[in-house]
């Protein structure tokens, strides 16, 4: 997926509107909307950092769709590691459902 796709998905997932992101980043709404257009380009590094920080994700995630946070296996129980490995094979849509289910238990 592209930057625009990852940005759009993250905005939808977090329930953010363009205007909310503009307020959090100080980037005008027109520029943010432009990054979501069909033939958009990736923003400059400093703008991408502001967007990522506002959404509490990494720039790498916005650019590649992959999370770069690495957790050492020693920090997790074997049961959790086994579950996480299985979650890597689940579609993004189903992950949202699984996350909602986990949140209901917490």
C-alpha positions in Angstrom: 0.0 0.0 0.0 1.1 3.6 -0.6 1.5 6.5 1.8 -1.9 7.8 0.9 -3.5 4.4 1.5 -1.8 4.0 4.8 -2.6 7.5 5.9 -6.3 7.1 4.9 -6.6 3.8 6.7 -5.0 5.2 9.8 -7.2 8.2 9.8 -10.3 6.0 9.4 -9.1 3.6 12.1 -8.5 6.4 14.6 -11.7 8.3 13.6 -9.7 11.4 12.6 -11.0 13.9 10.1 -8.6 16.0 8.0 -9.4 19.0 10.1 -8.4 17.1 13.3 -5.1 16.2 11.8 -4.6 19.7 10.6 -5.1 21.0 14.1 -2.7 18.5 15.6 0.0 19.0 13.1 -0.2 22.6 12.1 -0.4 21.5 8.4 -3.2 23.1 6.5 -6.2 21.0 5.4 -5.6 21.5 1.7 -2.1 20.0 1.9 -3.3 17.1 4.0 -6.1 16.5 1.5 -3.6 16.6 -1.3 -1.6 13.7 0.3 -4.8 11.6 0.1 -5.5 12.2 -3.6 -5.1 9.6 -6.2 -1.9 10.9 -7.8 -0.4 12.3 -4.7 3.2 12.3 -3.7 4.8 11.5 -0.4 5.2 14.6 1.8 8.6 15.9 2.8 10.3 14.1 5.7 9.5 16.9 8.2 5.8 16.8 7.2 5.7 13.0 7.4 7.2 13.1 10.9 4.5 15.6 12.1 1.8 13.4 10.6 3.2 10.2 12.1 3.6 11.9 15.6 0.1 13.2 15.5 -1.3 9.7 14.7 1.2 8.0 17.1 2.6 5.8 14.4 6.0 5.6 12.7 6.9 7.3 9.4 8.0 3.9 8.2 4.4 2.6 8.9 2.9 5.4 6.8 5.3 4.8 3.9 5.4 1.0 3.9 2.5 -0.1 6.0 4.8 -2.1 8.2 5.2 -1.5 11.9 8.9 -1.0 12.8 8.5 -1.4 16.5 10.4 -4.4 17.6 9.6 -6.2 20.8 12.1 -8.7 22.2 10.7 -12.1 22.7 12.2 -12.2 26.2 9.7 -9.5 27.2 6.7 -11.7 26.2 5.4 -15.0 27.5 5.5 -17.9 25.0 1.7 -17.9 24.8 1.8 -14.2 23.7 4.6 -14.8 21.1 2.6 -17.7 19.7 -0.5 -15.6 19.4 1.4 -12.7 17.8 2.9 -15.0 15.2 -0.6 -16.1 14.3 -1.9 -12.5 14.2 0.7 -11.6 11.5 -1.3 -13.9 9.2 -4.7 -12.2 9.8 -6.1 -9.6 7.4 -6.1 -6.0 8.5 -9.9 -5.9 8.6 -10.0 -9.0 10.9 -7.2 -7.5 13.1 -9.5 -4.5 13.8 -12.2 -7.0 15.0 -9.7 -8.9 17.1 -8.4 -5.7 18.6 -12.0 -4.7 19.5 -12.5 -8.1 21.2 -9.3 -7.8 23.2 -10.3 -4.3 24.3 -13.6 -5.6 25.5 -11.7 -8.0 27.8 -9.5 -5.2 29.1 
